[in-house]
Amino acid sequence: MKKILIATEKPFAPVAVEGIKKVFADAGYEVVMLEKYTEAADLLKAVADVDGLIIRSDNVTADVVNAAQNLKIVVRAGAGYDNIDLVACTQKGVVAMNTPGQNSNAVAELAFGMMLYNARKAFNGTSGSELRGKKIGIHAYGNVGRYIAVIAKGFGMDVYAHDPFVEKEDIQKDDVVPVLSVSQLYKTCQYISLNVPANEQTKKSINYDLLKSMPKGGTLVNTARKEVIDEEGLLKVMEERNDFNYLSDLTPDCKDELLEKYADRVVITAKKMGAQTSEANINAGLAAAKQIVRFFEKGDKTFQVNK
């Protein structure tokens, strides 16, 4: 019998847990739970004899991989997977997966929630601005980017996108204008929805030169990763331009300075909220469970992120 660990410092919703357990019960697998743990040692102990692992924002380090003697697969219930040590997984022959697309609508709706909150001056009774007629640039046209485009068109915005990994014809099919360069995207659009992953190519790539080039009322919406922002450049732009806004679902290292100096132009969620809806919670959890079953029963590695 396969043994699956669900290790979630921030637990799934109860209804999601029920659904996950049912998927594994139907497959004849044993499920063990580790929720709201506070010590890394708890995870090291729990993974010792499991065949599969489901996590959310939990860190699967090399120590975790090495402690899990029977581990064959780990699935991150969500799109990002930089909390998994992919090198360690590959070295131990462990398949690492994510669940792309399951949280995408939730992230996109949050982005627009922050945009509206900022545009309407935090609903403080003073005059704000509208989204209709504004240009929005989607930096990385993946699952989240596509939902952003749909919602933006509903608001009557002009939608542009840059993604070197997506054919321009595929972008155009969605009635979105493809933009060939990052610099042109930022020069063109008052709003930028930032959806890029954090890797060696993207870390600190959103820099002073890009941000200062944005039109009047420039607003950067970051629901991706804090590491892609050059915070020194961000602070410089915020100081030089009293029309520039930064909206983030990630807590920047310079949070205190941003809020102290520019509170009326900054929105930062209390914690990462992109996937914090009941629907996304359920979707991602069930997808992770089904992927594990398909992996063991059919050898399906469709969403593998390490090689």
For each residue, the residues with C-beta under 8 A, 3 or more apart:
1: 28 29 30
2: 27 28 29 30 51 52 296
3: 29 30 31 32 49 50 51 52 70
4: 24 29 30 31 32 50 51 52 53 54 289 292
5: 31 32 33 34 46 47 50 52 53 54
6: 12 17 20 31 32 33 34 35 54
7: 34 37 43 46 47 53 54 55 58
8: 11 12 34 35 36 54 55 56 58
9: 35 36 37 38 56 57 58
10: 36 56 57
11: 8 17 35 36
12: 6 8 16 17 20 56 77 281 282 285
13: 16 17 278 281 282
14: 17 18
15: 18 19 278 282
16: 12 13 19 20 281 282 285 286
17: 6 11 12 13 14 20 21 33 285
18: 14 15 21 22
19: 15 16 22 23 282 285 286 289
20: 6 12 16 17 23 24 31 54 285 286 288 289
21: 17 18 24 25 31
22: 18 19 25 26
23: 19 20 26 27 286 289 290 293
24: 4 20 21 27 29 30 31 289 292 293
25: 21 22 28 29 31
26: 22 23
27: 2 23 24 293 296 297
28: 1 2 25
29: 1 2 3 4 24 25 52 293
30: 1 2 3 4 24
31: 3 4 5 6 20 21 24 25
32: 3 4 5 6 46 50
33: 5 6 17
34: 5 6 7 8 37 42 43 46
35: 6 8 9 11
36: 8 9 10 11
37: 7 9 34 42 43 46
38: 9 42
39: 42 43
40: 43 44 59 61 63 64
41: 44 45
42: 34 37 38 39 45 46
43: 7 34 37 39 40 46 47 58 64
44: 40 41 47 48 63 64 67
45: 41 42 48 67
46: 5 7 32 34 37 42 43 50
47: 5 7 43 44 50 53 64 67 68 71
48: 44 45 67 68 69
49: 3 69 70
50: 3 4 5 32 46 47 53 68 70 71
51: 2 3 4 70 71 72 73 296
52: 2 3 4 5 29 71 72 73 74 75 292 295 296
53: 4 5 7 47 50 60 68 71 73 74 75
54: 4 5 6 7 8 20 74 75 77 285 288 289 292
55: 7 8 58 60 74 75 76 77 83 84
56: 8 9 10 12 76 77 78 284
57: 9 10 78 83 272
58: 7 8 9 43 55 83
59: 40 64 83 84
60: 53 55 64 65 74 83 84 85 89 96
61: 40 64 65 85 88
62: 65 66 85 87 88
63: 40 44 66 67
64: 40 43 44 47 59 60 61 67 68 85
65: 60 61 62 68 71 85 88 89 92 94
66: 62 63 88 92
67: 44 45 47 48 63 64
68: 47 48 50 53 64 65 71 94
69: 48 49
70: 3 49 50 51
71: 47 50 51 52 53 65 68 74 92 94
72: 51 52 93 94 95 295 296
73: 51 52 53 94 95 96 97 292 295 296
74: 52 53 54 55 60 71 84 89 94 95 96 97
75: 52 53 54 55 96 97 98 99 288 291 292 303
76: 55 56 80 81 83 84 96 97 98 99 288
77: 12 54 55 56 99 102 284 285 287 288
78: 56 57 81 98 99 102 103 275 284
79: 98 99 100 101 102 103 104 143 144
80: 76 83 98 197 198 225
81: 76 78 84 86 96 98 305
82: 197 198 225
83: 55 57 58 59 60 76 80
84: 55 59 60 74 76 81 89 96 305 306
85: 60 61 62 64 65 88 89
86: 81 89 90 96 305 306
87: 62 90 91 306
88: 61 62 65 66 85 91 92 94
89: 60 65 74 84 85 86 92 94 95 96 306
90: 86 87 93 94 306 307
91: 87 88
92: 65 66 71 88 89
93: 72 90
94: 65 68 71 72 73 74 88 89 90 306
95: 72 73 74 89 295 301 304 306
96: 60 73 74 75 76 81 84 86 89 304 305 306
97: 73 74 75 76 288 291 295 301 303 304 305
98: 75 76 78 79 80 81 303 305
99: 75 76 77 78 79 102 103 283 284 287 288 291 303
100: 79 104 142 143 303
101: 79 104 143
102: 77 78 79 99 280 283 284 287
103: 78 79 99 106 107 274 275 280 283 284
104: 79 100 101 107 108 142 143 144 146 147
105: 108 109 147 279 280
106: 103 109 110 274 275 276 277 279 280
107: 103 104 110 111 144 147 223 249 274 275
108: 104 105 111 112 144 147 148 150 151
109: 105 106 112 113 147 151 277
110: 106 107 113 114 223 249 269 273 274
111: 107 108 114 115 148 193 221 223 247 249
112: 108 109 115 116 131 148 151 152 155
113: 109 110 116 117
114: 110 111 117 118 221 247 249 267 269
115: 111 112 118 119 131 191 219 221 247
116: 112 113 119 120 131
117: 113 114 120 122 123 267
118: 114 115 121 122 219 245 247 265 267
119: 115 116 128 129 130 131 219
120: 116 117 123 128 129
121: 118 124 125 126 127 128 264
122: 117 118 264
123: 117 120
124: 121
125: 121
126: 121
127: 121
128: 119 120 121
129: 119 120 217
130: 119 133 134
131: 112 115 116 119 134 152 155 156 157 191
132: 155 156 157
133: 130 156 157 158
134: 130 131 157 158 190 191 217
135: 157 158 159 160 188 189 190 191 215
136: 148 152 157 158 159 160 189 190 191 192 193
137: 160 161 162 179 185 186 188 189 191 192 193
138: 141 145 148 149 159 160 161 162 163 176 193 195
139: 161 162 163 182 185 192 193 194 195 196
140: 144 145 162 163 194 195 196 197 224
141: 138 145 146 149 161 162 163 166 171 176 195
142: 100 104 145 146 163 166 195
143: 79 100 101 104 146 147
144: 79 104 107 108 140 147 148 193 195 223
145: 138 140 141 142 148 149 161 163 193 195
146: 104 141 142 143 149 150 174
147: 104 105 107 108 109 143 144 150 151
148: 108 111 112 136 138 144 145 151 152 193 195
149: 138 141 145 146 152 153 159 161 174 176
150: 108 146 147 153 154 174
151: 108 109 112 147 148 154 155
152: 112 131 136 148 149 155 157 159
153: 149 150 156 157 159 175
154: 150 151
155: 112 131 132 151 152
156: 131 132 133 153
157: 131 132 133 134 135 136 152 153 191
158: 133 134 135 136 177
159: 135 136 138 149 152 153 175 176 177
160: 135 136 137 138 176 177 178 179 185 188 189
161: 137 138 139 141 145 149 166 171 176 177 178 179 185
162: 137 138 139 140 141 178 179 180 181 182 184 185
163: 138 139 140 141 142 145 166 171
164:
165:
166: 141 142 161 163 170 171
167: 170 171
168: 171 172 178 180
169: 172 173
170: 166 167 173 174
171: 141 161 163 166 167 168 174 176 177 178
172: 168 169 175 176 177 178
173: 169 170
174: 146 149 150 170 171
175: 153 159 172
176: 138 141 149 159 160 161 171 172
177: 158 159 160 161 171 172
178: 160 161 162 168 171 172
179: 137 160 161 162 184 185 188
180: 162 168 184
181: 162 184 185
182: 139 162 185 186 205 210
183: 186 187 209 210 213
184: 162 179 180 181 187 188
185: 137 139 160 161 162 179 181 182 188 189 192
186: 137 182 183 189 192 210 211 213 214
187: 183 184 213 214 215
188: 135 137 160 179 184 185 215
189: 135 136 137 160 185 186 192 214 215
190: 134 135 136 214 215 216 217 218 219
191: 115 131 134 135 136 137 157 219 221
192: 136 137 139 185 186 189 214 218 219 220 221
193: 111 136 137 138 139 144 145 148 221 223
194: 139 140 206 220 221 222 223 224 228
195: 138 139 140 141 142 144 145 148 223 224
196: 139 140 202 205 224 225 228
197: 80 82 140 202 224 225
198: 80 82 202 203 224 225 227 228
199: 202 203
200: 203
201: 205
202: 196 197 198 199 205 227 228
203: 198 199 200 227 228
204: 207 227 228 229 230
205: 182 196 201 202 228 230
206: 194 210 211 220 222 228 229 230 233 234
207: 204 210 211 230 233
208: 211 212 230 232 233 234 236 237
209: 183 212 213 233
210: 182 183 186 206 207 213 214
211: 186 206 207 208 214 218 220 233 234 237 244
212: 208 209 237 240 241
213: 183 186 187 209 210
214: 186 187 189 190 192 210 211 218 219 220 244
215: 135 187 188 189 190 218
216: 190 243
217: 129 134 190 243 245
218: 190 192 211 214 215 241 243 244 245
219: 115 118 119 190 191 192 214 244 245 246 247
220: 192 194 206 211 214 234 244 245 246 247
221: 111 114 115 191 192 193 194 247 248
222: 194 206 225 226 228 229 246 247 248 249 250
223: 107 110 111 144 193 194 195 248 249 250 274
224: 140 194 195 196 197 198 228 250
225: 80 82 196 197 198 222 228 250
226: 222 229 248 250 251 252 253
227: 198 202 203 204
228: 194 196 198 202 203 204 205 206 222 224 225
229: 204 206 222 226 233 234 252
230: 204 205 206 207 208 233 234
231: 234 235 252 253 254
232: 208 235 236
233: 206 207 208 209 211 229 230 236 237
234: 206 208 211 220 229 230 231 237 238 246 252 254
235: 231 232 238 239 254 257 258
236: 208 232 233 239 240
237: 208 211 212 233 234 240 241 244
238: 234 235 241 244 246 258 261 262 265 266
239: 235 236 261
240: 212 236 237
241: 212 218 237 238 244
242: 265
243: 216 217 218
244: 211 214 218 219 220 237 238 241 265
245: 118 217 218 219 220 265 266 267
246: 219 220 222 234 238 258 262 265 266 267
247: 111 114 115 118 219 220 221 222 266 267 268
248: 221 222 223 226 251 252 266 267 268 269
249: 107 110 111 114 222 223 269 272 273 274
250: 222 223 224 225 226 272
251: 226 248 255 268 271 272
252: 226 229 231 234 248 255 258 268
253: 226 231
254: 231 234 235 257 258
255: 251 252 258 259 268
256: 259 260
257: 235 254 260 261
258: 235 238 246 252 254 255 261 262 263 266 268
259: 255 256 262 263 266 268
260: 256 257 263
261: 238 239 257 258
262: 238 246 258 259 265 266
263: 258 259 260 266
264: 121 122
265: 118 238 242 244 245 246 262
266: 238 245 246 247 248 258 259 262 263
267: 114 117 118 245 246 247 248
268: 247 248 251 252 255 258 259
269: 110 114 248 249 272 273
270: 273
271: 251
272: 57 249 250 251 269 275 276
273: 110 249 269 270 276
274: 103 106 107 110 223 249
275: 78 103 106 107 272 280 281 284
276: 106 272 273 280 281
277: 106 109 280 281
278: 13 15 281 282
279: 105 106 282 283
280: 102 103 105 106 275 276 277 283 284
281: 12 13 16 275 276 277 278 284 285
282: 12 13 15 16 19 278 279 285 286
283: 99 102 103 279 280 286 287
284: 56 77 78 99 102 103 275 280 281 287 288
285: 12 16 17 19 20 54 77 281 282 288 289
286: 16 19 20 23 282 283 289 290
287: 77 99 102 283 284 290 291
288: 20 54 75 76 77 97 99 284 285 291 292
289: 4 19 20 23 24 54 285 286 292 293
290: 23 286 287 293 294
291: 75 97 99 287 288 294 295 300 302 303
292: 4 24 52 54 73 75 288 289 295 296
293: 23 24 27 29 289 290 296 297
294: 290 291 297 298 300 302
295: 52 72 73 95 97 291 292 298 299 300 301
296: 2 27 51 52 72 73 292 293
297: 27 293 294
298: 294 295
299: 295
300: 291 294 295
301: 95 97 295 304
302: 291 294
303: 75 97 98 99 100 291
304: 95 96 97 301 307
305: 81 84 86 96 97 98
306: 84 86 87 89 90 94 95 96
307: 90 304
